């Protein structure tokens, strides 16, 4: 039996569809520039809203809205320390994916994919 037949044969197709649906949902969450920037920051260490806000140069309302979306999608978890709420990536596998994207798009050096919609690497990361 070929690999394609194994993937779509029998009850495996339903499982494959379910996993594809989950991956699609994750990729939709990652497809927003601000959410992706937040996840890149959080892949290194947990941060508070105010830390993220300062690093990105965005208003608190914008950051909070995107954090809420990522929490609703179960991509982020929180931890409270006194009055501060720290955000972190919930799934170590997602951290691996973010690391790959970071290496592809953000690290300087050979093999890096050009940054910017027009492919101009001079836009920075």
N, C-alpha and C positions, 0 to 999 in steps of 0.2 A: 504494500500500500504506500502511495506517495505521501509526503509530508502534508500537502494541501488537503488531501482526503482525510488524514488523521485529524487535522485542525477543525474541519467543518463536518466531520462525520458524527453521527449519533448525537448523544447528549452533550458532546463537547462544544457544539456550536452555541448552545445557550450560555455555557460558562464563558466562552470566548467573547460573546456579545456583552455579557455583564462586565467583564474586565475591560473591554473596549469602551463601554459607556463610562466606567469609572475613570479611565485614562483621559477620555475626552473632557470630562468635567474638570479634572485637574488641569489639563492644558488650557481650558477656557479661563480658569482662575489665573494661570500664569501669563495669559496673553495681554494683560493690562500692564503698561509700563511701570506705574507706581507700585503695584503689587509685586512685580518682579524685582524692583529695586529694594523693596522692603525685605523680601525673602533672601536676596543676596546678602544684605546686611545681617539678617538673623541667622544665616548659615554659619557665621563666624562665632557669634555669641548672642545671648538674649539681650534685649534692649527695652527701655520704656518708651512710651509714646513721645515724650519730650526729647529723648535722645534721637529717635528716628526723625522727628520733626526738624531738629537742628541740623542733622546730617544731610537731609534731603532739601532743606530750605523751603519746606512746605508749611502751610497753615495746619494747625492742630486738627481742625475739622476734616480736612482732606485726608490726613493720615489716619485719623480715627475711623473714618468711613471705610477705608481700604482694609484696615485691621479687622473691623467688624465683618467684612465680607470673607476674609481669610479664616476667621474664627467660625463663621457660619458654615463654611465649607470643610471644617475640621482640619484645616491645614496648619493652624496655629493653636498653641496652648498658652495659658497664662499662669503666672505665679504672683501672689501678692506678698510684698514685703513692706509692712507698715502701710503708708499711703500710696506707695508705688506699685504699679502693675507691670510686670515684666512679660514680654512676649517671646516665644521661642517656637521653632518649627516642631510640629507634633510627631512627624514620622522620620526616622533616620534615613529611610530610602529616599524621601524627598530631598533631604539634605545632600545626598549623593547626586541626585539629578541637578540640583542647584549648583553644586560644585562643578559638574561637567559644563553647564551653561556658562558659569563664571570663567572657566578655563578657555572656553571657545570664544567668548565675546569680550571679556574684561581684562584678562591678563595680557600684558604687552609681550611681544616676542613673535617668533615664527609660528605659523599655524593658526594665529588668532584670526577670527573672522572679522572683516571690517565692520566698524560701528557706524550707525546712522542709516536712515531709510534709503539714502542714495548710494550707500556703500562707501562713503568717504570716511576713512579711518581717522582723519584729523578731527572728527567731532568729539573724540574723547570717550571715556567710559564712565 
